[in-house]
Amino acid sequence: MSGIDRSAPHLVLHHFPGACSQVCVFALEHAGLPYELRLVDLQSSEQTGDAYVAVSPLGKVPALVIDGVVLTENAAIQTYVAELRPQAGLFPRDGSPLTAGLRQAGLSLCGGTLHPIVRGLANPSRITEGDPEGVRRRSSALATKSFGFAEARIAETGWWFDEWSLVDVYLNWAVSVAASAGFDFAPFPTLAGLRSRLAELPAFRRMLEIEAQANATLALRRAAR
Ligand SMILES: N[C@@H](CCC(=O)N[C@@H](CS)C(=O)NCC(=O)O)C(=O)O
């Protein structure tokens, strides 16, 4: 966290390293907002316990608590942070309805289309009581189509818009989950290069450090059990 800003609301972000909450960590870091981080250990099913369900009834990260009010849904949290700190440049802001529509299209693509697909690639047995391999194969076909669409959209500039925005950080998260699950990004070189282009941003590097630290904390917690 950088730059204490006394005019900001009290913010608590619930997150897990490697989860889609990393986009919210990046947004808060880039905006320079003061915030607290609370780790929710998804691997130990902490999200299903009473304490976290009282915060976020669906038991999902991210959840951002804003002066005691809970905001869930990644796209909503990103939009909130961008509205709170418009000068941070998290999305382009030219006042045009088309730009606003394209922003929503990018966020919906990541949250509504790519997220379920990459979950099907990474964790198919959570989706079916039947053959997980069938889910994985189907998810792979859907990933080829949907990542192909995203690749075509970002191929010209390297970004969803002319410059980087949170949509690219969110796309990068989906790419990283799919790649870890073995999906081949060779046909999608612009998507594959997102991580190294984003790593030029200090907030992206801080997000990676925060997640590495969180992984170390989780390892210690688990070892102590
Ligand atoms: N629609 C939600 C989905 C959030 C979500 O599925 N988060 C995952 C991590 S990437 C999670 O918390 N999974 C825990 C679980 O489903 O038990 C959003 O966009 O914020």
The ligand as a MOL file (V3000), in Angstrom:
LIG
                    3D

  0  0  0     0  0            999 V3000
M  V30 BEGIN CTAB
M  V30 COUNTS 20 19 0 0 0
M  V30 BEGIN ATOM
M  V30 1 N -18.7890 -13.4840 -10.0680 0
M  V30 2 C -17.7400 -13.3750 -9.0800 0
M  V30 3 C -16.9470 -14.6600 -9.1020 0
M  V30 4 C -15.8590 -14.6460 -8.0550 0
M  V30 5 C -15.2110 -16.0140 -7.9260 0
M  V30 6 O -15.6800 -17.0350 -8.4690 0
M  V30 7 N -14.1010 -16.0430 -7.2020 0
M  V30 8 C -13.4000 -17.2840 -6.9760 0
M  V30 9 C -11.9000 -17.0460 -6.9880 0
M  V30 10 S -11.3400 -16.5650 -8.5940 0
M  V30 11 C -13.7680 -17.8130 -5.6120 0
M  V30 12 O -13.8700 -17.0670 -4.6640 0
M  V30 13 N -13.9510 -19.1270 -5.5100 0
M  V30 14 C -14.2220 -19.7780 -4.2650 0
M  V30 15 C -15.3450 -20.7480 -4.3620 0
M  V30 16 O -16.0780 -20.7280 -5.3660 0
M  V30 17 O -15.5070 -21.5280 -3.4380 0
M  V30 18 C -16.8620 -12.1590 -9.4070 0
M  V30 19 O -16.7030 -11.8440 -10.5830 0
M  V30 20 O -16.3600 -11.5420 -8.4500 0
M  V30 END ATOM
M  V30 BEGIN BOND
M  V30 1 1 1 2
M  V30 2 1 2 3
M  V30 3 1 2 18
M  V30 4 1 3 4
M  V30 5 1 4 5
M  V30 6 2 5 6
M  V30 7 1 5 7
M  V30 8 1 7 8
M  V30 9 1 8 9
M  V30 10 1 8 11
M  V30 11 1 9 10
M  V30 12 2 11 12
M  V30 13 1 11 13
M  V30 14 1 13 14
M  V30 15 1 14 15
M  V30 16 2 15 16
M  V30 17 1 15 17
M  V30 18 2 18 19
M  V30 19 1 18 20
M  V30 END BOND
M  V30 END CTAB
M  END
